[in-house]
């Protein structure tokens, strides 16, 4: 059994403030996933003025509700009596099982529309009506009134140039002031900036400070730095400690990484890996469901967990929870907890899309693109859905739109560039990596290796292994940057460790040929084997070719 270990937060649904950018998710995302303010990616998005985290479960089902972490003090939630530690139970009659459910439902609202919210405050169940406001306007006004949390959210927007003109100096000031006043998201934003500036010790100090205040994404990022040895000595035991804190605090990506750390240390199926993946899967983190199914399919209790969860999703889908419909479609597509049935997968994607879930529409689009189930392959229908999803603020659709435009039957490189750029700005590292490759190749843009290099550097910082590998190759070949063999090898190593087969292959070729490193055929074969384990035919061929030479 092979587990592809990486600390990137692979997920198909976004990260920033759940503004919708899939596969994002990375320990180095601009805005942590549990501090969900999805609306902020678009000035027209509705906001209730709060952020939430998943509730840790001890059973094998979906726990009802999400816990409130922060509240904008002049927002609808605050004025209705919602406070940190309260639990949201329902939004307009739809049970809230996890973060995705909440924001999938919120996606269907318009600015100015009333929403009936059920929440628990001081052990009392309260029903109230809130009016959704324009997110960008709300947080701008709140920041002017010295709301440090709102200022931290604005800092992320100014830093990335989302819905506002990019202003790094202002982002730095807003986040630094908020952090110094004890606002934990501000400390994370400061930590992210310091990481990009390679001030690793300072970044680690800010992140551990935010972790100590209970911010789970900061715990997860601290663990990532310790595990990879980025700017400090490797300490896997301490890394596991921090990642475990992130998982316990409600961060699904941290639970996946915790499982992968445990599993990488022991070749046998251990219950801690299973428990962590089950927790993340129950929170709707699709990648964890897939990892659980593929790596622990024969382990005790896993099949029972999958079947129970599929029943929970079916019930939620019937109650008009469009995200649950989409996730259940994923289950049917792979055969998790239900018999593999592509037609049922498509049916549930369509139901989710009809319920205004951008994730569901994205899955339906890819079903059209590949001709899944009872659908005839139709790239035109796929492009239309992806165009609508990207315009609606779901950067997972922007990424897929770019990919289909770049690699589909009718190639449209300028369209790919535009779609990747939007997804990259929203924090999708894989989009940044692909955008960098287009600049290196001069496809859809004027050839410019220096711009390509900057996008690959951003991709690597956002947790895209392919970006790290391409960055390494650029440093070794002096493309878009002065040559730096030591850092080039380090970036190839990082890409390989995080699951990119080409990083492993190119690092292996360097060891085989003695370029930038001491010649070591045995080490090269180890790297080719790893690439092969990641599914690379090229890696398998190189492994077979050079194994005898290593012996």
Secondary structure, DSSP 4 states (H G I P E B T S, - for coil): -------B---SS--GGG---TTT-BTT-SS-TTS--GGGGSTT-EE-SEEEEEPP-SSSSPPS-EEEEEE-TTSHHHHTT--TT-EEEEETTEE--SHHHHHHHHTT--TT-EEEEEEEETTEEEEEEEE-EEHHHHHHHHHHTT-HHHHHHHHHHHHHTSSS---HHHHHHHHHHHHHTT-HHHHHHHHHHHHHTT-HHHHHHHHHHHHHTT-HHHHHHHHHHHHHTTTS---HHHHHHHHHHHHHTT-HHHHHHHHHHHHHH-SS--HHHHHHHHHHHHTT-HHHHHHHHHHHTTSTTHHHHHHHHHHHHHHHHHTT-HHHHHHHHHHHHHTSSS---HHHHHHHHHHHHHTT-HHHHHHHHHHHHHT-TTPPP-HHHHHHHHHHHHHTT-HHHHHHHHHHHHHSSS--HHHHHHHHHHHHHTT-HHHHHHHHHHHHHTSSS---HHHHHHHHHHHHHTT-HHHHHHHHHHHHHTSSS---HHHHHHHHHHHHHTT-HHHHHHHHHHHHHTSSS---HHHHHHHHHHHHHTT-HHHHHHHHHHHHHH-
